[in-house]
Amino acid sequence: MPEKRLTLPRPRVGLGLAALGRPGYINLGHGEDMPDGRDVEAMRAHCHAMLESAWRHGLRYVDAARSYGRAEAFLGDWLAHRSADERPTVGSKWGYTYTAGWQVDAEVHEVKEHSLEVLDRQWDETVEALGFAPALYQIHSATLDSGVLENGSVLEGLGELRDQGVAIGLTTSGAAQAETLARAMEVEIDGRPLFDAVQATANLLEPSVLGQLEQASQAGMAVIIKEAVANGRLTARNDRPEDAGVMDALDAVAGRHGVGRDAMAIGWLLDQACVDMVLSGAGNEAQLASNLGALDVTLAPVDREALASLAERPASYWATRGGLDWN
């Protein structure tokens, strides 16, 4: 296997800020995670507490995005009080603009545009918010129909950032993740592959991209997993009647290992040889501690067989995800 073009820190779990930088998100029970309120200062304090907890637990990678409300600004405030050797590796993303106006019930929460103008603007905004350039900068939710992988000016702009020492990545979503990633692996700038990393949605319910992620890993790309617990569907918060059978099966495996559903779901991803990093989207410190039980999970063949049976059809999974409520 060729050397990875981006080396991610250990342990193989990082903290994602999607649920910590804005008052509304689609995770099940998200609204219950902020008992001190959802005004800006309360959420800044909550995000800082989560970052401190993650650091104490040994996590050394943090994932943000321009569209995660004030996530980059909250992270930048926290980092400003830490020395360079006490900072985690930071990855962020461009391509969506946050439009919810700090409202949970906003009609539109974010607007997608993968133009060179947005890249240039959001890169400057990211650096200003963080106080430095992120180690990894990713196209947020690249798809074939967005045309971003055919946009020469955008790809050249990303190539310029790469030449400045920034690793370049893309994130993927939807039932066509594998096709998008396959196309991205073909993109070269100045005779070299442009993309150093991919961040994809993969979990027990939606594993369809894993085959393509294996190919990406073998080609030297770092592989990061998001939505590992399916926006809460693979946690104790899921009491949806239609998921009851899946939850019973997951509980049976998790019970044999003495961990929760969430840790088992993350542990299954860490069991995949192609996966370099799994993001915890925890909304509070108890969830984070539970998630990290995954680091102690060692799966047996019988576990892998039982967990493999939980997969849904991709179209069904993405339809369900699209119907989750912002809360």
Disulfide bonds with the S-S distance in Angstrom:
none
